[in-house]
């Protein structure tokens, strides 16, 4: 995985500079998201390296989900990625680009895993509390995992806030085992 990030970083940084100069961070974000999703598709993965598929056909397949089609710069980007055999790095390029974009916009992504669906009012309060703690705008990404039993687990960057029942039981078990 580290290798993908190493290969993806120059692409993400170059696109970020280009998007920033053109004041088009959101547009590139949408384009890269569509390209990343396409690159993760098993049917597209099967086409990569297939000698019966020309580079232009692969470009057409990868670009098809992009709403409004590819702009001049994004078309050159896709051509470059395909010419260099780097389609597999598109999800990593997207992730790194989003990290750069969020840093520029003083945003941070909070991965919130809850045992149950979170009511809108509760999520709003949780986001407010997280924004106060991290002093940044928080974008929540919420998932439900019934194995947590109750409560929630929040991951922001490399910081983990585990308020789940499962996490507390695990901590108690560890404390009892070491006593």
N, C-alpha and C positions, 0 to 999 in steps of 0.2 A: 504494500500500500504506500509506503514511503516513496518508492520509486515513481509511482503515478503522480504523487504530489510534486516531486522534483521535476518531472517532465512537464506537468501542467502549469507550474508556477510562472514560467516566462510568458506563456500564452495568456494566462489570467492577468498578469501585470500589464502586458501590452494592450490588451483589450480594455482594461480599466483606464489606462492613460488616454486611449483613443476616445472612449465613452465620456470621460471626464472633460476632455477638451471640447467635445461636441455637445456637452451638457445633455447627454443621453444615457445616463446610468440606468434608468428604469427600462428603456427600450432594449438595451443589451442584456439586461437581467432576464427579460421575457424571452428573448431569442436564445440565450444560453440555456435557460431552463428547458425549452422545447428541444434543443439539440441534445442536451444531456439525457432527457427521457427517451429520446429516439435511440441514442447510443446504447442504452440499457436494455432495449427491446431484444428478446432472444432471436426474433426473425432477422433483425438487422445484424446482430452479431454473426448469424449464419452466413450472411452475405460478405462479410469482411474476409478478404483473402481468397474469395471464390474467383477463379480465373475467368469464369463466364460473365462476371459482372464488371463492366468497365468503370473507370473512375467517375465518369460523368453520370452513369446510372446510380452509383453509390451517392454522389452529391445530391442527385434528385431525390433519392429515398431519404437521406438524412435531413434535407431541407424541407421536405413536404409538410411536416407538422408546424413549421414556423408560420404564424399568422401573418398574412400580408406578404409572404415570401421573404427572401433574403435581400438585404440592401447591398450596395456595392462592397462595403467593407466586410460585412458578414459573409458574403459569398466568397470573397478572397480568403477569409479565415477558414471556412469549411473546405475550400479547395486545398489550402495549405495543410490542414489537419489530415485530409485524406491522402494527399501526395506523400506525406511523411509517415503514413500508417499509424496515425495517432487517434483514431476514433475512440478507442477505449478510454482516453484521458478526458473526454468531454465532461463526464460527471464531476471529475476533480477540478477541471477548469471552472465549471459553474460554481462549485463550492468555494473555491479560493476567490473567485470574483465577488461572490456575495459577501465573503468575509471582508474584503477590501472596501466594498460599497458600504457595508454596515459600519465599518470603522470610520469612514469618511462622514457618514451621517450620524455618528455617535449612537449607533444602535447595537444591540446585542440580542442574539437569539436564545431564548430560554426553552429548553425541551422539558416540558412538564408531563410527567407520567402519573396518572391518577388511577386509583382502584375503580372509580366510578366516573361517569360523565360529570363535568364541572359546570355548574350553572353560570350563566353569563355574568351575573352580579359578582359571584365569587371569583371568577376568572379576572374580572376587571380589578377587583380589590387585590388579588394576588399580583397582577401586573404592576399595579401602583406601588405595592410593597417592594417588589423586585427592582423597580426603577429607582426607588429611594435608596435601596441598598447598593446597587451597582452604579448609580449616578449616570445612567444612560437610558435611552429609550429602549424598551423591551418588546421584542416580537415573540409572542408565545407560539410554540408548536406543541399542541396537546395530543396525547395518546392515552388510551385506556388499557390498563393491564390488571385484570382481576386478581392476579397472583400477589399483588401488593397487599391484599386483604382490606386495607383501609388507608386513608391519607394520600399523600402524594410525594413524588420524588422530582426534584428540579435540578437540571444540569445547565449551567451557564458557563460556557467556555470549559475550563478545567475544574470549576468549582461545583461540588455536589451538595445539595441540601436534601437530606433524606428524612422526610417526615412521615414515611409510610409505616404501617404497622409491621410489615415484614422486616423492614430495616431496623426498627426498634427491637423486635424479637431477636434478630440476628445479633445486635449489639449486646443485648442482655445475655444471650447464650455465650458470646465470647467473654463477657465479663465474668460470668459464673465459671466458665472453663478455666480461666486464668487465676481464679481465686483459690 
